[in-house]
Amino acid sequence: MKQYLSIMQVVNKGMDFVAGTFLVLIMLLTSVDVVLRYLGHPIQGSYDLVTFGAAFVIGFALPRTSWNRMHITVDILVEKIPGKRVILDLITRVMAIALFALIGWNFMKLGASFSRTGEGTLTLGVPLYPIAYALGFSSFLECLALLGDIVKIAVQRRTA
């Protein structure tokens, strides 16, 4: 279990690095585009590139966010039944795994469809299938991060 948790920690940090890199690139592209637009020479396709970058930022930052439990939770139900928090945490993690597995599967199907049809962006003609595959991959990694969360809950419960 400890090896799985260590591997997931490294994978999540790597994905977080990719998300951060795309965020910096989006900021640079937007800044340069604003200046060039003011000078009458906007960057063609900047909207497409910023959209792709945002997809990578959100998709690739999600597993680490879940791993570190930095997401927003509503504790109204947990406050009513404090002794059942662990069970409620496990149930919500299992439901989230099912949801992200479904999301990942659909992104993979969408990527295959985009690859088959050759669909791309209107401005630059960039193929859409790599983005769909990347988001599907990140959804499956989110499932692994949530599974790691279940492992952490089980380890904490065993040591408590």
C-alpha positions in Angstrom: 0.0 0.0 0.0 2.8 2.4 0.9 4.4 1.8 -2.6 1.1 2.6 -4.3 0.7 5.8 -2.3 4.3 6.9 -3.1 3.9 6.2 -6.8 0.6 8.2 -6.8 2.3 11.1 -5.0 5.0 11.2 -7.8 2.4 10.9 -10.6 0.2 13.6 -9.0 3.1 16.0 -8.6 4.1 15.4 -12.3 0.6 16.1 -13.4 0.5 19.2 -11.2 3.7 20.4 -12.9 2.1 20.0 -16.3 -1.0 21.9 -15.2 1.2 24.7 -13.8 3.3 24.8 -17.0 0.1 25.2 -19.1 -1.1 27.9 -16.7 2.1 29.9 -17.2 1.9 29.4 -21.0 -1.7 30.6 -21.0 -0.8 33.7 -19.0 2.2 34.5 -21.4 0.1 33.9 -24.5 -2.7 36.1 -23.2 -0.3 38.9 -22.2 1.5 38.9 -25.6 -1.8 38.7 -27.4 -3.2 41.7 -25.6 -0.1 43.8 -26.4 0.0 42.6 -30.1 -3.8 43.2 -30.4 -3.2 46.8 -29.2 -0.6 47.2 -31.9 -2.9 45.8 -34.5 -1.4 42.3 -34.9 -3.3 39.8 -32.7 -2.1 36.2 -32.5 -4.2 34.0 -34.7 -5.8 31.1 -32.9 -5.0 32.4 -29.4 -8.5 31.6 -28.3 -8.1 28.0 -29.4 -4.7 27.7 -27.6 -6.0 29.3 -24.4 -9.0 26.9 -24.4 -6.7 23.9 -24.9 -4.4 25.1 -22.1 -7.3 25.6 -19.7 -8.5 22.0 -20.4 -5.0 20.8 -19.5 -4.8 23.0 -16.4 -8.2 21.8 -15.0 -7.8 18.2 -16.1 -4.3 17.7 -14.9 -4.6 19.6 -11.6 -7.7 17.6 -10.5 -5.9 14.4 -9.3 -3.5 16.3 -7.0 -6.3 18.5 -5.7 -8.3 15.4 -4.7 -5.1 13.7 -3.4 -4.4 16.6 -1.0 -8.1 17.0 -0.2 -8.1 20.6 -1.3 -11.6 20.4 -2.9 -14.6 22.0 -1.4 -16.8 19.8 0.9 -20.1 20.5 2.5 -20.2 19.0 6.0 -23.9 19.5 6.8 -24.7 15.8 6.7 -21.5 14.8 8.4 -22.2 17.1 11.3 -25.6 15.4 11.9 -24.0 11.9 12.0 -20.4 12.4 13.2 -19.6 8.8 14.0 -20.3 7.8 10.3 -17.9 10.2 8.7 -15.5 7.4 7.6 -18.3 5.4 6.0 -19.7 8.5 4.3 -16.2 9.4 3.0 -15.8 5.9 1.6 -19.2 6.0 -0.1 -18.5 9.4 -1.7 -15.1 8.2 -2.9 -16.6 5.1 -4.5 -19.3 7.2 -6.2 -16.6 9.7 -7.4 -14.5 6.8 -8.8 -17.6 5.5 -10.8 -18.2 9.1 -12.1 -14.7 9.7 -13.2 -14.4 6.3 -14.7 -17.5 7.1 -16.8 -16.1 10.5 -17.7 -12.7 9.0 -18.7 -14.4 6.3 -20.8 -16.5 8.9 -22.6 -13.5 11.2 -23.3 -11.7 8.2 -24.8 -14.7 7.4 -27.0 -14.8 11.1 -28.0 -11.1 11.1 -28.7 -11.6 8.0 -31.0 -14.4 9.7 -32.8 -12.4 12.9 -33.3 -9.4 10.8 -34.5 -11.7 8.9 -37.0 -13.4 12.1 -38.3 -10.2 14.3 -38.2 -12.1 17.0 -36.4 -10.0 20.0 -35.5 -10.3 23.6 -34.4 -11.8 26.2 -36.9 -9.0 28.7 -36.6 -5.8 26.7 -36.5 -7.1 23.3 -37.6 -5.4 21.6 -34.6 -6.8 18.1 -34.1 -9.1 17.7 -31.1 -8.4 14.0 -30.4 -5.2 14.5 -28.3 -7.0 16.8 -25.9 -9.9 14.4 -25.5 -7.4 11.5 -24.9 -5.5 13.6 -22.4 -8.6 14.5 -20.4 -9.7 10.8 -20.4 -6.3 9.9 -19.1 -6.5 12.5 -16.4 -9.9 11.3 -15.4 -8.6 7.7 -15.0 -5.7 9.1 -12.9 -8.3 10.9 -10.8 -9.9 7.4 -10.2 -6.5 6.2 -9.0 -6.1 9.3 -6.8 -9.5 8.6 -5.2 -8.6 5.0 -4.8 -5.4 6.2 -3.0 -7.7 8.3 -0.8 -9.6 5.1 0.1 -6.3 3.4 0.9 -5.3 6.4 3.1 -8.6 6.2 5.0 -8.2 2.5 5.5 -4.7 2.9 6.8 -5.8 5.7 9.2 -8.6 3.6 10.5 -6.4 0.6 11.0 -3.8 2.6 13.0 -6.4 4.5 15.0 
